[in-house]
């Protein structure tokens, strides 16, 4: 990354692609301090660098930072599109960021976005319900199950199969 940074610093003109590439590179190698510094220095940010930095924090299990950036992004007037939501949720799922840190606020925000994308997917509700249970929040767990019933979403039973020769 040192060579990439040196090349970037020598560039006569920089655009959102060059900035985003550097933020992404630092995120992928786990240097969120440098990723954030480069992100903060960006003169213009569209949805791409926001998605990169939020996903980077989520993937590293830094859910609080991801939420703070998401809130800042919304204050700046940007809204996530479906692709950005999926990217961020994939990062959370890959690292277990929400569950690992019992970050129910992030899980609830993710659920809101998932329900907009897939309103009838019971898995979306089950994940958050299970997080409430793991946190010992039985009231919210029960409310989540009631919400599922009220909109006609049912949790599918687990199934497995084996092949016999």
C-alpha positions as CSV (number, residue, x, y, z in Angstrom):
1,X,0.0,0.0,0.0
2,X,3.0,2.3,0.5
3,X,3.7,2.3,-3.2
4,X,0.1,2.9,-4.1
5,X,0.0,5.8,-1.7
6,X,3.2,7.3,-3.1
7,X,1.8,7.0,-6.7
8,X,-1.5,8.5,-5.5
9,X,0.3,11.5,-3.9
10,X,2.2,12.1,-7.2
11,X,-1.0,12.1,-9.3
12,X,-1.7,15.6,-10.8
13,X,-5.4,15.0,-10.8
14,X,-7.5,12.8,-8.6
15,X,-11.1,11.7,-9.0
16,X,-13.6,9.7,-6.9
17,X,-12.3,6.5,-8.5
18,X,-8.6,7.1,-7.5
19,X,-9.7,8.1,-4.0
20,X,-12.1,5.2,-3.6
21,X,-9.4,2.7,-4.8
22,X,-7.1,3.8,-2.1
23,X,-9.8,3.7,0.6
24,X,-10.7,0.2,-0.6
25,X,-7.1,-0.9,-0.6
26,X,-6.5,0.2,3.0
27,X,-9.8,-1.3,4.1
28,X,-8.9,-4.7,2.6
29,X,-5.5,-4.8,4.3
30,X,-7.2,-3.9,7.6
31,X,-5.7,-0.4,8.0
32,X,-8.9,1.4,8.8
33,X,-7.0,4.4,10.2
34,X,-5.5,5.1,6.8
35,X,-8.7,4.2,5.1
36,X,-10.6,6.7,7.2
37,X,-7.9,9.4,6.8
38,X,-8.1,9.1,3.0
39,X,-11.9,9.0,3.1
40,X,-12.0,12.1,5.2
41,X,-9.6,13.9,2.8
42,X,-11.8,13.2,-0.2
43,X,-13.1,16.5,-1.7
44,X,-16.2,14.8,-3.1
45,X,-17.9,11.6,-2.0
46,X,-20.6,9.7,-3.8
47,X,-22.2,6.4,-2.8
48,X,-19.2,4.3,-3.8
49,X,-16.7,5.5,-1.2
50,X,-19.4,5.6,1.5
51,X,-20.2,2.0,0.8
52,X,-16.5,1.0,0.8
53,X,-15.7,2.6,4.2
54,X,-18.9,1.5,5.9
55,X,-18.4,-2.1,4.6
56,X,-14.8,-2.0,5.6
57,X,-15.7,-1.1,9.2
58,X,-18.5,-3.7,9.3
59,X,-16.2,-6.4,7.9
60,X,-13.6,-5.7,10.6
61,X,-16.3,-6.0,13.3
62,X,-16.3,-2.3,14.0
63,X,-20.1,-1.9,13.9
64,X,-20.3,1.3,16.0
65,X,-18.0,3.1,13.5
66,X,-20.1,1.7,10.6
67,X,-23.3,3.0,12.2
68,X,-21.7,6.4,12.9
69,X,-20.6,6.7,9.2
70,X,-24.0,5.5,8.0
71,X,-25.7,8.2,10.1
72,X,-23.2,10.8,8.8
73,X,-23.9,9.7,5.2
74,X,-27.6,10.2,5.8
75,X,-27.1,13.7,7.3
76,X,-25.1,14.5,4.2
77,X,-28.2,13.7,2.1
78,X,-27.1,10.4,0.6
79,X,-29.3,7.3,0.7
80,X,-28.1,3.8,0.1
81,X,-29.2,2.0,-3.0
82,X,-30.0,-1.7,-3.0
83,X,-26.5,-2.6,-4.1
84,X,-24.9,-0.6,-1.3
85,X,-27.2,-2.2,1.3
86,X,-26.4,-5.7,0.1
87,X,-22.7,-4.9,0.1
88,X,-22.7,-3.6,3.6
89,X,-24.9,-6.5,4.9
90,X,-22.6,-9.0,3.2
91,X,-19.7,-7.4,5.1
92,X,-21.6,-7.7,8.3
93,X,-22.6,-11.3,7.6
94,X,-19.0,-12.2,6.6
95,X,-17.5,-10.9,9.8
96,X,-20.5,-11.5,12.0
97,X,-20.2,-7.9,13.0
98,X,-23.8,-7.4,14.3
99,X,-24.0,-10.7,16.1
100,X,-20.4,-10.7,17.3
101,X,-20.9,-7.4,19.0
102,X,-24.6,-7.9,19.8
103,X,-25.1,-4.6,18.0
104,X,-28.9,-4.6,17.9
105,X,-29.1,-1.0,16.5
106,X,-27.2,-2.0,13.4
107,X,-29.2,-5.2,13.1
108,X,-32.5,-3.2,13.3
109,X,-31.3,-0.8,10.6
110,X,-30.2,-3.7,8.5
111,X,-33.6,-5.4,9.0
112,X,-35.4,-2.2,7.9
113,X,-33.3,-2.2,4.6
114,X,-33.8,-6.0,4.1
115,X,-37.5,-5.8,4.6
116,X,-37.7,-3.1,1.9
117,X,-35.8,-5.4,-0.5
118,X,-37.4,-8.7,0.5
119,X,-40.5,-8.1,2.6
120,X,-41.6,-11.7,2.8
121,X,-38.2,-13.3,3.6
122,X,-38.6,-14.9,7.1
123,X,-34.8,-15.2,7.5
124,X,-34.5,-11.4,7.8
125,X,-36.8,-11.4,10.8
126,X,-35.3,-14.5,12.3
127,X,-31.8,-13.2,12.4
128,X,-32.8,-10.1,14.4
129,X,-35.2,-12.1,16.6
130,X,-32.3,-14.5,17.4
131,X,-30.0,-11.6,18.3
132,X,-32.6,-10.3,20.7
133,X,-32.8,-13.8,22.3
134,X,-29.0,-14.0,22.5
135,X,-28.9,-10.6,24.2
136,X,-31.6,-11.7,26.7
137,X,-34.1,-9.2,25.3
138,X,-37.1,-11.5,25.4
139,X,-39.7,-8.7,25.1
140,X,-38.3,-7.5,21.7
141,X,-37.8,-11.1,20.6
142,X,-41.5,-11.7,21.2
143,X,-42.4,-8.5,19.5
144,X,-40.4,-9.5,16.5
145,X,-42.2,-12.8,16.3
146,X,-45.5,-11.0,16.6
147,X,-44.6,-8.6,13.9
148,X,-43.8,-11.6,11.6
149,X,-47.2,-13.1,12.3
150,X,-49.0,-9.8,11.8
151,X,-47.6,-9.4,8.3
152,X,-48.0,-13.1,7.4
153,X,-44.4,-14.1,7.4
154,X,-43.6,-17.5,8.8
155,X,-40.3,-18.9,9.8
156,X,-39.5,-21.9,7.6
157,X,-38.5,-25.1,9.4
158,X,-35.0,-26.3,9.0
159,X,-34.3,-29.3,6.8
160,X,-31.4,-31.4,5.8
161,X,-30.9,-34.3,3.6
162,X,-28.4,-37.1,3.1
163,X,-27.6,-39.2,0.2
164,X,-27.6,-43.0,0.8
165,X,-25.8,-45.3,-1.6
